[in-house]
Amino acid sequence: MASTQPQTQSPAQPMGVLDGVRVLELARWQAAPRGGMILRDMGAEVIKLEWSKSSDLRNSGPFVGDMSVQFAAYNRGKKSVTLNARHPEGKELFYKLLEHSDVVLENFRPGTVDRMGFSYEKMCEIKPDIILASVSGFGQFGPYRDRQCFDPIIQAMSGIGHQTGRGFDQPVMAEGPIMDRTAALHATIGILGALRHRDRTGEGQWLEVSMLDGGITLEEVALAMCHETGTNDFTRAGSFIKCKDGYVSTGAARAGMWERMLKVMGYDDLSDEPEFAAPMFATDKAEIRMELLHLWCEERTADEVVDALVEADIPVGKAMSIPEVLADKHLWEREVMMEETMPGGKNILVPGPTIIKYSKTPTTAGPIPQYGEHNKEVYGGLLGLDDQELARLAAESVIT
């Protein structure tokens, strides 16, 4: 009997859910390029327009050999095409590529693409049903519209740094680019919705995503409680609990979980008392039973705690370091990360196919593109330019 499990790759099913969709990516750094990579994993052809090796992450460390780990993490699978978009002939090449494309993805500061001559209105003159997706720090309108922005700025301004650091009496920065990633995911969702709308109506449209808007969504409950009460007392119930050799996190939010938790810890008598066995947020005994849990964990290793609670069907996870995550078999079986072999034979770890697993339209992960690797394929194969014309454009610094 054939497997019905969702797949990431299947030789018998090469077409992705976005097969036939072409995306022009004018994006840099992380917030939008990560979204472009997700679209590519789902089957879209993503043409990344690069105007110099220093205009994106290619020259930003850390490196494995000559390859930037950051560039690889956000751009593998795309086609790299060089283009001087400020040159008059470069603009014409962009317009020709636009005629063959479905989506333009950009993350310049608002107004930049207009000044480059690539406004949404101009794009519509050339391709009326084009979808333009713009990602920016603060959005296309609002008091902060024209400010420069990076992930840490949004962690500061969204409130999440303050909320995360309340136990330390100072804001705490997340190590990963959570705001870039949130913006990329929202942009991807927006593009999928716009493609669906175009399929129904034939209309393209311009959608925009603000990093700050996305960051604020991570604190929706805290904001609602502050609005209601006028206080900043709301805190998440989750915490890291110290064990002999590390930390774990657990959550017994539903009915029956604390009853089982108390039994695992040896408090059978308390497990029969409604006040102690009640779900999270539903009892005045929450602080007492959490103290009992802390004391119980401190006498055991993290693995012992995890094994006992998993056996009792109670949510629990060990707080793992990056090396421990890398050694976790779940990561490899699920292909969350994968090794990519670079020219010269050296391997680099890159994100695996997008974490969305389809049963009939598998996602795939393509190789890391070299700078300008696909010039001939795109300009020659798609636009029909011959080698002589490509050589002339290179000589005149329209492409490199």
N, C-alpha and C positions, 0 to 999 in steps of 0.2 A: 504493500500500500504506500502510495507516495506521501512524503512528509508534508504537513500543512504548516510547519513552523515558519515564522518570518525569517527571511534570509537577508544577508548582506551582499552576497555574490552568487551567481549561478550562470554557468556557461550556456545553459539551455534557455535562459531568459535574459538576454542582454539589454533589453529596452528598459529604461528607467521611467518613472512616473512623469518626468518633465522632458522626455525625449522629444526633440524637435524645437525646443525653446532655446533661443540664443540670447545671451546676456553680454552687454558691453560694460566692463567694469572700469570706471574712472576713480576707483577708491584706493585709499592708502591706509597703512597702519592696521587696525584690528576691527573696529566697530562694524564697518561695512564689508571688508574682505571676508570675514568669517561667514557672513551671510551668503556671499557669492560662492564660497566653497560648499556650503550646504546645498545650494541650488544645483551645483555641478554634481555632487554626490547623488542627487535624485534624478540625474540624467540630462540636465541642461548643458549646453556648450557655453562656457564662460570664457570670453576673450578679455584678458587683462591688458589694458593699454598702459604701457610704461614709457616715460619720457627720459628717464635717466636711472642709473643703478642706485643713486642716492636719494631718489624721490620717494622711496618706500622703505621697506625693512630689509632689503638685501644686504645693506651695509651695517645693520644693527645686530650686535651680539645677543646672546652667546652663539658661538659657531661650532659646527661639527665639520672638520675639514674647512672647506671654503664656503660652506652653506650656512646661512643664518637659520637658526632653529625657529626664530619667530616668523621669518618669511615662509619657511616650510610649513609651519603649523596653520597658516591662514590661506595658503595659496596653492597647495598641492592639487593637481588635477586640472588646473586652468591652462589656457593657452596664452603664452606671453607674446605680445606684439608691441614693438616700439613705435612711438608716434610723438612727434613734436606738435602738440595740439595748438601751439601759439603761432606756428608757421601757417601762412595762407593755404599752402598745399596740404598741410597737415589737417587743417579744418575740413578741406574738401574730402580727404580720405575718411575722416570721421563721419561726415555726412553719408558717404557711400556705404560705410559699414552700418550706419544707422538704418539704411534702407532694407538691410537684410536681418535686422535684429528685432527682438520683442521687448527687451528691458534694458534700460540704462541705470546702473547703480553707481552713485557718487556719494562722497562724504566730505566735500569741501565746506568751508564756511559759507553761510547763506550769501547769495549774490555772486559768488565766484564763477559758477558756470555761466551765468548771464554775461559777465565781463569777458569770458572766453569765447562768447558767441554761440553758446550751446543752451540757450534758455529753453524752457519747456515749450514756449510758443514757437520758437524756431524749429525745434525738433518735430513738432506737430505738422509744420509746413512740409517737412520731408517725409515723415512717417506718421500719418494721422492717428494711428492706433497704438503709438508707442507708449510704454509704461516707464515713467521716470520715478526712481526711488531715491530720495535724498535723506541721508543720515547726517545729523549735526549734533553738536553739544547741547544747544538750547532751543533748537527748532527754527523754523522759517519766520516766526513772528514772536513777539514778547520782548520784555525789557532787556534780556541778556542775549538777544539774537546774534550780535556781532562779536561776542567774546570768543577767544580761542578756548579750546577745551581738550582735556584728556581724562582718562578714567578716574584718577585720584581726585580730580576736581569734583566729579559727580558723586563720588563716595562721600565727600565732605558736604556738598550742598543738598543731597537728597535726605540727609538725616541718618543714613544707615551707619556711618562711621561713629556717630554719637551713640546710637542705640547699641551697637556692638560693643562699644567700649565703656558702657555705663558701670560695669563691675570693676573697671580699672581706673575710674575717675578721669578718663581722658578718651578722646576719640581713638578708635582702633581701625587701621586700614586692612582690608582684605588683601591677601598676597596676590591672588589671581585677578585678572581684568574683568571682574564681574559686571561692570557697567558697560564695557565694550561688548561683552558677550550678550547681555540683555538687549542692547540696541540691535545687534546683529540678528538675534532671534525674532524680534519684533519686525524688523525690516523684511526678513524672509517670509514671515506670516503675511505681512502686507502685500508683498509681491504675489504670493500664491492667491490671495483674495482678488487682486487686480487682474491676474490672468483668468481667474474664473469669471469675473465680470466681463472681461473682453470676449471670452468664449460665448457668453450669453448674448451680448449686445453689440459686439464689434467695436466698443469704445475703449480706448486707452485712458490713462489718467496719471496724475502726479500725486504720489504719496510721500509723506515725510515722517520721519521718526526722530524724536529728541532723546538724547541720552539721559537728560535730567528727568524727563517724563517717565522713562523706563525705570530709573533709579527710585523715583518716588513710589512707583507701584509696589516696590518691595517692602514698603512701610505703610501700606494701606490701612491695616488694622490699627496700628499705633496712631496714625493720623486721625482716624475716625474716633478713637477713644479720647484723644486729646481735645478734639472738637466738641465732643459730648460733655466731658467732665471739666475741661479747662486745666487739666493736670497732665503731667508727663509720667504717670505712675505705671503705665502698661509695660510689662516685660514678657518676653516669651518664656514658656515654662521649661524649655529644654536647657540642659546644662551638661558640662563635662564632669564626670564623677571620677575621683582619684582612686586608683587601685594600687596594689603593691608595686607594679612595674609600669604603670601608664594610666591611661584614662579610657573611659567608655562613655557612651551616651545612650540613654534609654528613654522611652516614652510609654507610659501606661495610660493613654488617654481614654480608652473605651471601657465600658462596663466589663467586669470579669478579669481585667488585666492586673489590677492591683490586688485582687483577691489571690490570683496565682503568684504574684510577686511576693506577697507576704508569706505564702506557704513555702516558696523556694527559700526564703530567708529563715524559715523556722518559726514564724509567728502565726501558727495555725489558729490560735485563739483570736488574734486581731482580724484575721481574714474573714471571720464570721460577723464582725461588727460593721454595720453599714457605713458608719462615718469613716472608717479606715479603708474599706474596700471600694468606696465610691470612685467614679471616674474623675479625671483631672478637672480642676476648677469647680468641683461639686461638693467639696468638703472642707471643713475648718481644720481637719487633721492633716492637711497636706504637708505642712512643714514638719510635723512629727514623723510621719512615715518617710519623708525624704531624708531626714536625719538618720533614721534606721537603715535606709538604703546606703547612705554614705558610709556608715560604720561597717556594714556588711561587706561592701566593696573593698574598703581599705585593708581587709584581712585576706584578700584573694588577689591573684593575678588577673590581668585583663582577660586573658584567654579563659580562665576558669569562670569568670563572671559571664562572658559571652556564651560559653557552652551551656551553663546552667539556665540562662534566660531563654536561649534559643530552644532548648529542650522543653521549656514551659510555654513556648509560643508567645513570648513577650518581645516586642521590638527592642533591638539592642545593636550597637555597633561599636567596634573598637576605634578609638581615635588614632589613625595611622599616619605615620610620617610619609613623605614622598617616596623614600626607598621601599617602605612596606607596601604602599599602593602599587608600586612598580612590580613587586614580587607577587601580587595577588592574582591567583589563577582566574578569578572572575573577569578581570580586565582583559586578559588574553583570550579567554573563551568567547567573550562578547565582542572582541575586536574593537574595543574602545580606543586603543592605541595600536599601532602597527609599525613594523620596521620597513623603511624604504631604502633600497640600494641606490646610491648615487653613482655618477660616473667615477670610475676609479675603484669601485668595489666597496667603499665605506658605507656602513649603514647609519641611518638617522631615524630616530623615533618621531613619528608624525601621528596626528589624529586618524583613527580608522574611519571607515565609511560612517556617514552621519548616524547618530544614535537612533534615528527612526528606522525601524525594521519593517519592511513591507513583505507580504507573503507572495505577491505576484509580480511586483516591479522592484527588483532588488537594487539597492544602492551600491555604488562602487567607489573606490578611492584611486585616483590617478596619480601619476608621478609628479615630482616637483619640476616646474618648468625652468629651463635656463633662460637667461635674459634674451629676449627676441627670438627664442627658439622657433616660434610659429609664424614668423614674418612671411616666409614663402608660402606656407600652407594657406594662410588667411588672405594675404594680399594677392597671391597668385591664384590659388584655388577658388576663393570666394569672390574676389573682385576682378580676376582675370588679368592682372598685371604681369607682364613678362619679365624675364631676368634683366633685360636692358633697362627697363623702366624702374625696377627695384634698385638697380645699381645707381641710376641717376638720382633717385630720391635719397639714397644713402649718402651720396656725394654732396647733396645740397642740405644735409642734416634735417631732412623731413622725417626720415626713419634712421635708426642706427643699428 
